[in-house]
């Protein structure tokens, strides 16, 4: 607004010189200058005052995402292992900064500032006490678990919650001089407290009292998060108001490209919707989305379309507030301002000796003629990368010199050896302007999740408004996640280095990573990675392991199972348990089992429906012994035959127990 006032004053001066006499000009100019100074003073005072309601609204005000936050550094306190190993909260060693009597201080912050996010996978019913500005009495006291339960105002469901193993709240908690957070208990494990410093801002500390307008806004935003229905209308606010629509229907042929938006004046894209049916699903990601702002030499967006919209390993997966798919529609409501021109196009890469079908497309681009304000807004950039990092090196989401702020990560992680997804033990690490500002506690924690490979936690793809799991499959040794940074976007003035370890320790696990790092910046990109034919192909492993904790089982009549060290199948006669072999491609596989032998063992045999795969074997032994990866036969996996059935019968008079440790499949028809 101040820039507009300056522009207006210059226009007024030109008018005065042209149309008013010399005698009247000085007085009129004095009056106008006085009014401009008065307005400027009021605007400065308003800009220097922290607006809590605006902070809250920014959880849904996508139109504010391009706006810079100068001198407002994001930082984080977390329980990460300071030795570089993987004790990121298991023992609570680094989960608090000091003890005060029997209580644990988990944060002691100097203001002015605001907490934007609190996360843990291990809340308890002990009390959290928040002490503001050196006061001896806590202004906010709440059970740790109720910070996330959605039952205590203002920490309502949507703004706070738990779905994929991690408990989180994005309720902003401002403090003027200081904030100390104390757990009134003797143990806290994993935790992250993310906050933003607000120097030169006039901040009022949290009181716990809210006006009717504030109460209404809290409920409105919570409802918008809890009842997610993505569309462009809620984001057509501020400089994204009064949207126009450019529509196009066409057929995209292999080897061709098609422009979907091209303007030669300043403005901003408010939304993109692309309906291609199921054409973008599958293992080959051959359609690219390209965007160029102001005739820059390097594309601002240059990525496989399915990656940009959050598909996972050939299937639709992501449905967030601002980006993803709903039904057949791919949508982005991330604002994209530009100065002089914008060009969007779709590029259909041609593969040699491969049959590719034409794609019928319907496209809508929502836009306004309101150009970027260079001093206060950045341009949108999305950096696509795919890489197998060298041993000992982090995977790099974004490393950049310049000014801007980071607003989103999409990541896909494919293990290159079968087994548990230990590579997701790696911590995120963010260096901003030469200093480490954030260090996380594990890859799924970064995405507000927790406890991969455990039932009803990080065990499948789940979409939430600003974070989620894109996929999880133990047999395929893969996963992925996404996170949008709204109120917690990460500003940088000179540089940012945002990366992820691939765990559990020392970056030793071989992993094939793909990512899209999204940010708003003041300068154009200087390089990009080319999505070659090989890099646009989804990797399919040929070795697969099934672990008991996520096995899909069906019990035959009278069968009894328990989870112990493995899957215990108990029989007092002859019983059956069917185990699904889902996720993997069709084909012929060598089947092997790991199981325990002991004095309570039983006889077992493996069938695939009505076909016997192995003869009866005994797991009874005088001494406990683990049989490792015993080959028992081969199976044909199709959509109709993607399971095996374990038959178990007792030996002797007592109940018998067959303890299954793991199932292994190795593809033998390449």
N, C-alpha and C positions, 0 to 999 in steps of 0.2 A: 504493500500500500504506500509506503514511503517513496518507492521508486515512481509510482504513478503520480504522486503529488509533485515530485521534482519535474516530471515530464509536463504536467499541467502548468506549472509555474513558468516554464520556458515558453509554452504556447501563449500564455497570457502576456508575457513580455513582448513577444512578436506582434500580438494584436495591438497592444498599447502603442508601440512605436509606429504602427501603420495608420491607426485610426484616431488617436487622441492627440490633442495639442501638447506642446512642450510644457505649458504651465500646469496642466492637470496631471501629467505623468508622475512626478515625484510623490504626490500625495497618494495616488491610487496604488503606486508600486509599494509605498510604505505600508498601506493597509493590507495589501495582499501578502507581503512578506511577513507581517506580524501574524496574520492568520495561519500562514504555512508553518511558521515557527511553533505556534501554539499547537497546531495539529500534530506536528512532528514530535513535540514534547510528550503529548498524550499517547501517541503511538509507541514511542520509546518506553514510556512507563508501563504500557500494556504489555509490550514484548518482554520487558524485564521481569514481569510478574509471572510466576509459574501457575498454569491453569490446570488444576486437578481434573476438572470435568473434560477438558480437551485431551488430557492424557488417557483418560478412560475411553473417550470416543475414538481415539486412534486405534483401538482394537478392531474397529470396523471402518474407519475412515481411510479407505485405500487412496483417496485423492491426495492425502497428506504424505504418502510414502516417498514421493520424489524430493520432499523438502529437506534441506540440510539441517543438521544439528551441530553447529560450530561449537567447539570447546565443551562438548558434552560426552565424556568418555564412558563407555560401557565397561564394567568390570564384574568379576565374579569371585565369590568365595565358594570353595567346594572341598570335598573330602578326598581329593585325588592323592595318590601315593607320591610323596615328595622324593622317594628314592628312585622313581622311574619304573617300579614294578607294578603289580596288579592289586595291591591291598588298598582299593579305593573306597573302603568303607566296611569291608567284611569284619574287621576287628574294631572299627571306630577310632583307630589311632589318629587319623587326621580330620575327624569329623567335628571337632570343636577347637577353639583357639585358646581357651583357658578354663579353669574351674573357678567358681566363686562359691565357696562352701561345698555343698553337695550338688550344686547346679552347674550346668555347662553353658558357657557363652559360645554361641555359634557364629555371631557376627557383631562387630563393633565399628560402626561406620561414622565417618565425619561428614557433616553436611555443608551446604545444602545438597540434597539428592533425593532419589526415589527408587524404591525397590520395584522392579518390573516383573520378576518371576522367582518363585520358590518351587523347588522340585525335590522329591525323595521317592524311592520305592519302598521305604520302610517307616511309615508314620506309626506313632503309638499314641496312647491316650494321655501321655504326660502333657502338662501345660506349657505352651509357649508364651513368654512374657516379652512385650515390646516396650522398651524404655526410651522415651524421646527426650532429646535436648538436655541430657544430664539429670532428668527428674528421678527421684527415688521411688516413685510409684509408677507402675506400668499403666499406660493408657489403654493398651490392648492386651487382653489375656484370653487365650483360646486353646482348646485342646489341639494338639498337633494334628490329629486325625481330622478335626473339624475344619481345619484350614482348607481341606480338599473335599469334604463330604458333600458339599452343596446344600447343607441343611442350615447353616448359620449365616445370616445376613452380615456383610454384603458379599461373602464368598460363595456366590450362588453357582449352581451347576451350569457349566458352559464356560464361564470365566475360570472356574476351578473344576477339578475332576480327576478321574482315573479311568483308563480303559485298556491300555496296553502295558500294564505293569508298573507304570510310573504315576505318581500323584503330583499334581501341579496346580498352581494358582497364578493367574496373571493380574490379580487385583493390585493396582498401584498403591504403594504405601509411601507417602512423602515424609521427609523429615527436614527440619530447618537447620539445626546445629549438629545433631548426632542421633544415632539410633543404635541401641544395643538390644540384641535378641538373645534371650536366655531360655534354655530348656530346663524346666524344673523336674529333672529326672536324672538318672545316673547313666543313661546310654542313648546315643544317637549313632546311626550307622551312615548310610549314604545320604548326601545332601548337596544341593547347589542353591546359592542365593545370588541372583543377578541384579545388579543395581546400576544406576546412572548418576554420575556426578553432575551437579547443576550450578557451576560457578557463575557469579554475577546474576543469579536469579533470586527473586524474592519468593521464598517458599514458606507456606504455612504447614506445620506438621499435622499429621493425622490426629483427628479428634474422636473418630468413631460416631460423629453426629453428621447427619446428611439432610440436606434440604429436600423438599418434595421433588424438585427437578432432578436432583442427583439420584434419589431413590428410583424415580421413574427411568432414568437413563441406565442405571445398573440393571434393572429388570429387563429393559429392552435389549441391551447388549447380551445379557445372559440368555435370553430367549432366542436371539438371532444365532448364537453359537450352538445352543442346544437343539434347535430345530432347523438344521442347515438345509437351505434351499437355494443353491447358487444361481444368481441372475445378476444382470448388469445394473438394474434399477437402484439398489441400495447404494451404489458407489458413484452415482451421477450427482455428486455434490461439489461445492467449492469450485475450483478451476476445472473440474470435470463435469460441470452442469451443462444443460442444454445440448445434449448429444445429438449428433446426426448419424445416419446409418448408410454405409455403402455396402450393397449386396451384390453377389456374383454367383452364378451357377455355371459350371463348366465340367468338362471331362479332361482329366490330366493323363496324358499318355507317357509311358516309360521313355526316359531320355529327354523329356520336355520340362519346361518351367512355365509358371503362370503367375502374373502379377495379380495380387488381390487388393492392393491399396497403393495409391501413388498420388501424392500431393506436392505442390511446389510452393508452399507457404507454411509458416509456423503453425503449430497446433499440438494436439496430443491425442493419442489413441487411448480410449477408455476401456474398450473390450474387444476381444476377438472370439468369434464362434465359428467352428468348422465342423460340418457334418459330412463324414465320409463313410457312414455305416460301420462295417467291421473291417474296412480296407486297411486300417493301420495296425490291426492285430497280426500276430504271426512272428516268426523268428527273424525275418529280414526287415530292417527299419530303413526303407529306401526313400521315403519322402522326407525332405528337409524343410524346415521353416527358416526363412531368411528375413532379416530386417536391417535396413541401412538408414541411419539418421544423417541428414545434412551432408550427404555425399561423402561420408567418411570412407577411408580406404579399406577398413576391416568391418565386416558385418557386426552389428550390435547383438544380433541373434543369428546363430548358424548351427542348427542342431537337428537331429532326427525328430520329426514332429511327435512321434510316440513318446520319446524321452521328455520333450518339453512339457507335454500334457500328463506326464506321470504314469505311463503304462509300465508294467513290470513283467519282464521276460515274456513278451508277446501278448499280454492281456491287459485290458483296462484295469486300473488299480486305484487311482487317486481321485478323491472328490473333496477338495478343500474349499475354503471360503472364496479363494481368488483364482484357483488354477486346478484343472483336472478334467474329468469326464462325467457326464450324467446322461444315461441312456446312450444314444449314438452321438451326442454332441460333445466336442472338445471345446473347452472354454478357458479364456484368460481374462481376468478383470484387473490385471496389474496395469496401472497408468504408465503411459510411455510418451512423455513430452519431447518435443523437438523444436529447433529454432527456425529452420528455413524449408526443410523438405523431409519426406518420409517415403520409404518404399518397402512394402511387404510382398513376398512372393513365396510360392511353393515350388520346390525343385524335386523332380522324380528321377532319381539316379538309375541309370541303366546298367544291368548286370550282363556280362557276357555269358552266353550259353545257358541262360536261365529264362524261363517263361514268366513274364510279368503282365498282369492284367491292367487295363485302363481303370481309372478311379473316377467315379462320379462324385462331385463335390458341391456343397452349398456353403457359402461363406458370408458371414456378416462381420463388418468392422464398425465399431462404435467409436466416434471421434468428435472432437470439438476444434474450433479454430483458435483456441486460446493457447498461445505459444508458451514455451518454457521461459521462466525468469532465470537467466544464467547465474545471477549472483546468489539465488536462494534455492534453486532446484537442480538436480542432476538428471542426466539421461539414463534410460534403462538399458542394462547390458546383462546378457545371460551367457556365461562361459561354459561350454560343453567340453568334457574331457573323458577319455577312457585310457586306462593305464594299468599295468601290473607293476607296482612299485618295486624298486630294488630292495633287497634285504637291508634293514637298518634305516630305511628312509620312510618318512610319513607320506601318506597320499595327500596331494595338494588340491584343495578345492579352488583356492584363488590366491595368487601372489601378484600384487599390483602396487605400482608407485603412482601416487596421485591423491586426489580428494574425492570423497564420496561416503557412502554408507551401505553396508551389507544387509540384504533383506530376505535371502532365502537359499535353501539347499535342498536339492534332490539327489539321492545317492542310491546306487545299486552295488551290491557286494556279492561277488560269486567266488566261493572258495574253490581252489584248484586241486584240492585233495579231499576225499570223502571224510566224513566224521562230523563231530560237533563244531558249531560255528564259532570257534574260539577267536577268530579274527575280529569279532564284534566286541571284544574286550578292549579294543583300542580307545584311547581318550582323544577328544577334540582339543585342539590347541590354537589359540588366536593371539598373534602378535600384532599390535597396532601402534604405529608411529614409534617403532623401535623397542617397545616393551610388551612383555606377555601380560595380557589383560584378562584372558579367560583360559582356564584349563579344566576340562571336564573329567568325568569319572567312568566313561564307557560309551561305546557308540550308540547303543539304544537309549542311553540316558540323554544324550544330546537331542534326541527326537522325543523327549518327554516320556520315554518308555522305561522298561525294566524287566529283568528276568527272562531273557530269551530261552526258548525250548521248554517253557513251563506252561501247563494247561491254563488257558484263559488269561495269559499275560502276553508277552511278545511271541505269539505262536502262529500268527497268520497276518494277512493284510487287513488293516483297519484304518479307515479314514476319519479324521477329526478336523475341525475348522482350520487350525493352523499347524497341525503336526500329525504324524501317523506312521504306521508301518506299511510299506508298499507290498511286501510279500515276506513269507517265512516258510522255508522248506528244508528240513533236515536231510531228507533223501537226496535233494538236489544241492545241498550245501550252499544255500544262498538266502539272502534277505535284502532289505532296502528300507529306506525311510525318507521322510520329508519334513521340513520345518520352515515356516514363514516367520520372519521377524517383523512384528508390527510395532508395538510400543518399545520393543527391545532391539530395534534395528541398531547395527553397530557402526558408528561414525568413525572415519579416519581422515586425517588432514594431509598426511604425507605418504602413508603406505599401510598395507594390510597383508598379512601372511596367515591364511586360515587353512588348517590341515587336520588330518585324522591319522592317528596311529593304527596299524593293523596288528592286533594283539595275538596272544595275551600279553606277551612282553617282547620288547626288542625288535618289533616289526619283522618277525621271522616267518609269519604265516603267508604262503603264496596266495594272493587274492587278485582277481580281475575286477577292478573298480570302474564304474562309470558315474559321472556326476554332472549336475548343472548348478553353477554358482551364480546367484542373481544379486545385482547391486545397482545403485544409482551413482553415477560418477560425473566428474567435471571434464574428463578427457576421454578421447576415443581409444578403443583398443588398438594395440600395436601388433597383435598376432592372434592366431587361432589354430586349433587342431582340425585337420581335415577328416571327416567321417568316411574313411575308405570302405570298400566292400566288406573287408574283414571286420572292421570296427563297427559296422552296422549290423553284424550278425550276432544273435543271442547264442552264448556258449552253452552247450549241452554236455554235461559230464556223462561218463559211461560207467562209473563206479558209484554205488549208492549204499547208504547205511540207514537203517531204521532203528530208532531208539525207543525203548518201552514207554517213556513218559508222554510221547505224542502218538503212539500207535492207535489206530482206529480199529477197535475189536468188536466182534459180535459173538455172544456166548451161545453155544449149543445148549440143549435142554439139560439142566442140572449142573452145568459147568460153574466153577468158582474160580475167581482170579483175585490176586492181591498185588499191589505194587510194593516190592521190597528192594533188594539190590537190582532186580530186574522185574520181569513179568512172571509172577508165580501162578502156574496153572495147577490147580489142586483137583485130584480125582480120587473118589472112593470106588470107582468102577471103570467106565470108559466114557470119556467126555471129549467134546470138541470146542475149539475156539478159532474163529476165522479172523485173520489179520489183513487189513487192506494194504495194498502196495500202491498207493496213490502217488500222484505228481510226476512219475517218471514216464518217458516215451514208450511207445509200443515196441516190442521186440522180444528176442529170446535171450534169457539171462541165466548165468550160472548162479545157483542159490547156495548160500552157506549160512550156518548159524553159529553163534557163540552162546554157550550155556554152561550152567554149573552142575557138577556131579557132587553128590553127597549121600549120606546114609538114608535120607528121606526121599531119594530120587524115585522117578517113575519111568515107565517106558513111554516112548513117543514115536510118532510117525508123521510125515508131512504129506499132505494131499493138496491138489489144486482142483477144487470142486470134486468131480468123480474120478479124477486121475490120481493114482498113487505116485508120489514123487520119490519117497524114500521108504525103505523097509523099517520095521520096528527097531528102535535102538533103546538102550538103557542109560539113564542118568543116575543110576544108583551106584554108590561107591562107599567104601569104608572111610575114605579120606576125602575132604573137600578139595575139589579141583575145578579149575575153569578150562573148558574146552574152547579153544580159540579158532574161530572161523572154519568150522568143519563143513566141507562141501557135502551136500546131501542130494544134489540132482540139478535139474534145469527146469525152468518154467517159461511159459509163453505169456507175455503181458499184452493184453489188449484192453479196450474199454469194458469188455464183458468178463475178462479173466484176470483182473488186477487184484488178486488176493491169493493167499494160501490158507489152508486150514491145518491146525496142529491137533492131532489126536493124542490123547494122554490116557493111560490106564495104569492102575496101581500094580505094584509088585508085592505079593504077599498079602497079609491081612489088613495092614494099616493103610491109611490114605497115602497116596504118592503125590509128590510135587515135582513138576518140571519147571525149572527156573531159566527162562529165556533172557539172555543178555542183549543180543542184537541180531539183526537180520542183515545179510550182505547180498547185494545183487551186482553182478558184473556182466555187462552186455557182451554177447559173443557173436552177434551177426552185425558186423560193421557195415 
